[in-house]
Structures are given as C-alpha cells and as structure tokens.
Amino acid sequence: MALGYKARKRWSLAVLLIALPAWIVASVTLADWLRTRMDGLPVLMELVIFVVLGVVWIVPLRRVFLGVGQPDPDEGQD
C-alpha cells in the first residue's frame, strides 16, 4: 500500500519530532551501557557505534521521506 503525498508528509514530521529523538536517547543509552560494561570504550569504537546507529534509523523509513520536499504531485490535477 503506497502512502499519499500528504500522509508521507505527516508521517515524516511525526518521525522527525517523536521517533528520531527517541532513537537518539536509545543510542546514547546503549553507548553508555557498553562503556560501563567494558570498563571504558575506546573513542574510535564509540564513534563507529554512533555512525552506524545514525545511519541505521533511516533504512526502514526512507520510503516515508521519499519526495516529501518536492511539490505536491496531485495539486495540479484539479
């Protein structure tokens, strides 16, 4: 089921305002937990964790953001 332009726009706003901050908090919590479990995490390893988690969140949501910045394609059909 394909989402319409307005639905994608609403979902992308919800993701950016609700899901992304929650993902950031979860990522920082995970890195902090790993740091305490390993008695100090090397800086390079922590950087890799943050880069991977910073890219992974968009993979399942890329279809929501596709074309949101473009003009509404249904606007000219009236």
N, CA, C and O of each residue as an XYZ file, in Angstrom:
312
protein
N       0.844     -1.171      0.000
C       0.000      0.000      0.000
C       0.888      1.232      0.000
O       1.693      1.426      0.911
N       0.743      2.054     -1.011
C       1.549      3.258     -1.130
C       0.893      4.403     -0.357
O      -0.326      4.570     -0.374
N       1.718      5.166      0.304
C       1.214      6.325      1.031
C       1.079      7.508      0.080
O       1.897      7.688     -0.823
N       0.058      8.298      0.287
C      -0.111      9.501     -0.496
C       0.876     10.574     -0.048
O       1.565     10.420      0.960
N       0.931     11.652     -0.803
C       1.885     12.724     -0.514
C       1.650     13.330      0.868
O       2.593     13.510      1.639
N       0.394     13.642      1.178
C       0.095     14.275      2.470
C       0.349     13.318      3.633
O       0.807     13.744      4.693
N       0.059     12.043      3.449
C       0.315     11.058      4.505
C       1.814     10.919      4.745
O       2.257     10.852      5.892
N       2.602     10.876      3.660
C       4.058     10.801      3.817
C       4.596     12.032      4.521
O       5.514     11.936      5.335
N       4.027     13.186      4.209
C       4.468     14.419      4.846
C       4.160     14.402      6.344
O       4.994     14.811      7.152
N       2.982     13.936      6.714
C       2.616     13.848      8.130
C       3.472     12.817      8.864
O       3.943     13.071      9.973
N       3.671     11.661      8.244
C       4.480     10.626      8.876
C       5.931     11.070      9.029
O       6.562     10.784     10.047
N       6.461     11.763      8.033
C       7.842     12.231      8.145
C       7.978     13.246      9.274
O       8.991     13.255      9.974
N       6.992     14.086      9.458
C       7.019     15.042     10.567
C       6.944     14.318     11.906
O       7.654     14.674     12.846
N       6.090     13.307     11.997
C       5.991     12.528     13.233
C       7.291     11.795     13.538
O       7.718     11.726     14.690
N       7.911     11.254     12.508
C       9.187     10.557     12.703
C      10.247     11.519     13.196
O      10.986     11.203     14.128
N      10.333     12.683     12.588
C      11.371     13.646     12.963
C      11.146     14.243     14.346
O      12.111     14.564     15.041
N       9.895     14.395     14.756
C       9.615     15.017     16.052
C       9.504     14.033     17.211
O       9.739     14.407     18.360
N       9.147     12.776     16.926
C       8.925     11.811     18.001
C       9.924     10.656     17.942
O      10.627     10.393     18.918
N       9.989      9.979     16.820
C      10.799      8.764     16.730
C      12.297      9.057     16.730
O      13.058      8.331     17.371
N      12.735     10.087     16.037
C      14.170     10.382     15.983
C      14.739     10.774     17.344
O      15.802     10.266     17.703
N      14.095     11.648     18.126
C      14.621     11.906     19.471
C      14.635     10.660     20.354
O      15.556     10.483     21.151
N      13.637      9.803     20.224
C      13.632      8.557     20.995
C      14.784      7.655     20.568
O      15.408      7.006     21.408
N      15.071      7.609     19.266
C      16.200      6.824     18.756
C      17.532      7.371     19.274
O      18.432      6.599     19.606
N      17.660      8.679     19.342
C      18.882      9.301     19.852
C      19.091      8.941     21.322
O      20.200      8.595     21.729
N      18.022      9.023     22.115
C      18.125      8.669     23.533
C      18.496      7.198     23.680
O      19.328      6.858     24.521
N      17.904      6.326     22.886
C      18.226      4.898     22.948
C      19.680      4.641     22.534
O      20.353      3.802     23.131
N      20.158      5.352     21.526
C      21.537      5.180     21.066
C      22.541      5.620     22.126
O      23.531      4.931     22.374
N      22.287      6.754     22.743
C      23.185      7.245     23.785
C      23.145      6.314     24.999
O      24.177      6.061     25.620
N      21.971      5.810     25.333
C      21.849      4.865     26.444
C      22.620      3.580     26.150
O      23.300      3.051     27.029
N      22.518      3.079     24.927
C      23.253      1.884     24.536
C      24.761      2.111     24.613
O      25.489      1.269     25.139
N      25.228      3.232     24.098
C      26.661      3.526     24.147
C      27.143      3.678     25.582
O      28.241      3.232     25.915
N      26.350      4.291     26.421
C      26.718      4.440     27.828
C      26.744      3.082     28.533
O      27.633      2.817     29.342
N      25.770      2.226     28.224
C      25.742      0.888     28.802
C      26.970      0.087     28.372
O      27.580     -0.604     29.188
N      27.334      0.179     27.079
C      28.531     -0.517     26.602
C      29.790      0.023     27.266
O      30.703     -0.742     27.578
N      29.845      1.323     27.483
C      31.009      1.939     28.111
C      31.181      1.428     29.538
O      32.305      1.162     29.963
N      30.096      1.290     30.277
C      30.200      0.805     31.654
C      30.468     -0.696     31.706
O      31.151     -1.168     32.616
N      29.937     -1.456     30.738
C      30.171     -2.905     30.704
C      31.614     -3.245     30.359
O      32.159     -4.226     30.865
N      32.236     -2.442     29.504
C      33.578     -2.751     29.017
C      34.653     -1.974     29.780
O      35.809     -1.956     29.357
N      34.298     -1.341     30.884
C      35.245     -0.534     31.667
C      35.957      0.492     30.793
O      37.183      0.599     30.811
N      35.188      1.226     30.048
C      35.738      2.248     29.165
C      35.723      1.764     27.730
O      36.240      0.690     27.421
N      35.145      2.535     26.883
C      35.025      2.185     25.471
C      35.988      3.058     24.684
O      35.999      4.274     24.875
N      36.792      2.481     23.810
C      37.688      3.319     23.005
C      36.895      4.345     22.194
O      35.780      4.071     21.751
N      37.474      5.510     22.007
C      36.788      6.602     21.324
C      36.431      6.211     19.892
O      35.348      6.545     19.411
N      37.315      5.519     19.221
C      37.042      5.109     17.847
C      35.864      4.133     17.783
O      35.037      4.209     16.875
N      35.797      3.231     18.739
C      34.685      2.280     18.793
C      33.369      3.000     19.067
O      32.339      2.664     18.482
N      33.404      3.975     19.946
C      32.200      4.759     20.236
C      31.762      5.553     19.009
O      30.567      5.672     18.739
N      32.715      6.091     18.274
C      32.403      6.813     17.045
C      31.741      5.888     16.027
O      30.766      6.270     15.380
N      32.262      4.691     15.885
C      31.684      3.723     14.947
C      30.253      3.377     15.353
O      29.370      3.285     14.500
N      30.023      3.187     16.649
C      28.669      2.881     17.130
C      27.710      4.005     16.788
O      26.608      3.752     16.303
N      28.114      5.249     17.035
C      27.230      6.378     16.760
C      26.992      6.576     15.266
O      25.887      6.937     14.861
N      28.004      6.348     14.450
C      27.826      6.490     12.993
C      26.885      5.412     12.468
O      25.996      5.699     11.666
N      27.075      4.183     12.914
C      26.205      3.092     12.455
C      24.764      3.328     12.904
O      23.837      3.199     12.105
N      24.573      3.670     14.170
C      23.214      3.915     14.657
C      22.607      5.173     14.041
O      21.386      5.286     13.933
N      23.449      6.110     13.642
C      22.953      7.317     12.992
C      22.474      7.082     11.581
O      21.665      7.852     11.063
N      22.963      6.029     10.949
C      22.547      5.712      9.581
C      21.441      4.655      9.568
O      20.578      4.671      8.690
N      21.465      3.751     10.525
C      20.524      2.623     10.542
C      19.072      3.069     10.672
O      18.188      2.408     10.128
N      18.798      4.157     11.365
C      17.408      4.556     11.597
C      16.685      4.912     10.305
O      15.464      4.774     10.225
N      17.418      5.368      9.292
C      16.762      5.827      8.069
C      16.417      4.675      7.127
O      15.544      4.830      6.273
N      17.076      3.528      7.260
C      16.867      2.424      6.315
C      15.403      1.996      6.248
O      14.865      1.919      5.144
N      14.725      1.712      7.361
C      13.319      1.306      7.220
C      12.370      2.473      6.921
O      11.224      2.253      6.529
N      12.839      3.700      7.101
C      11.949      4.852      6.939
C      12.204      5.659      5.669
O      11.581      6.704      5.481
N      13.087      5.211      4.806
C      13.436      6.015      3.631
C      12.256      6.216      2.693
O      12.180      7.249      2.027
N      11.331      5.261      2.617
C      10.164      5.409      1.742
C       9.228      6.517      2.236
O       8.520      7.134      1.439
N       9.226      6.768      3.540
C       8.381      7.830      4.090
C       8.893      9.193      3.646
O       8.103     10.087      3.346
N      10.217      9.355      3.605
C      10.804     10.643      3.283
C      10.962     10.881      1.782
O      11.287     11.995      1.372
N      10.742      9.877      0.970
C      10.952      9.986     -0.465
C       9.978     10.985     -1.098
O       8.767     10.768     -1.078
N      10.494     12.054     -1.646
C       9.690     13.033     -2.359
C       8.950     14.031     -1.497
O       8.140     14.792     -2.026
N       9.184     14.066     -0.212
C       8.454     14.981      0.670
C       8.832     16.428      0.390
O       7.996     17.319      0.542
N      10.054     16.679     -0.009
C      10.489     18.047     -0.279
C      10.050     18.574     -1.638
O      10.259     19.750     -1.934
N       9.450     17.737     -2.465
C       9.004     18.137     -3.789
C       7.595     18.729     -3.720
O       6.882     18.508     -2.741
N       7.192     19.466     -4.732
C       5.808     19.976     -4.757
C       4.806     18.820     -4.816
O       5.121     17.733     -5.300
N       3.598     19.072     -4.316
C       2.548     18.059     -4.301
C       2.195     17.660     -5.733
O       1.770     18.517     -6.507
N       2.354     16.393     -6.113
C       2.063     15.980     -7.490
C       0.566     15.995     -7.798
O       0.192     16.077     -8.968
N      -0.296     15.919     -6.793
C      -1.745     15.920     -7.024
C      -2.330     17.319     -7.077
O      -3.517     17.481     -7.361
N      -1.524     18.326     -6.811
C      -2.026     19.699     -6.739
C      -2.490     20.220     -8.099
O      -3.466     20.968     -8.159
N      -1.832     19.855     -9.169
C      -2.171     20.362    -10.491
C      -3.259     19.594    -11.203
O      -3.587     19.942    -12.338
N      -3.839     18.569    -10.603
C      -4.837     17.738    -11.258
C      -6.261     18.229    -11.097
O      -7.178     17.601    -11.626
N      -6.484     19.321    -10.390
C      -7.859     19.819    -10.157
C      -8.463     20.402    -11.365
O      -9.606     20.858    -11.324
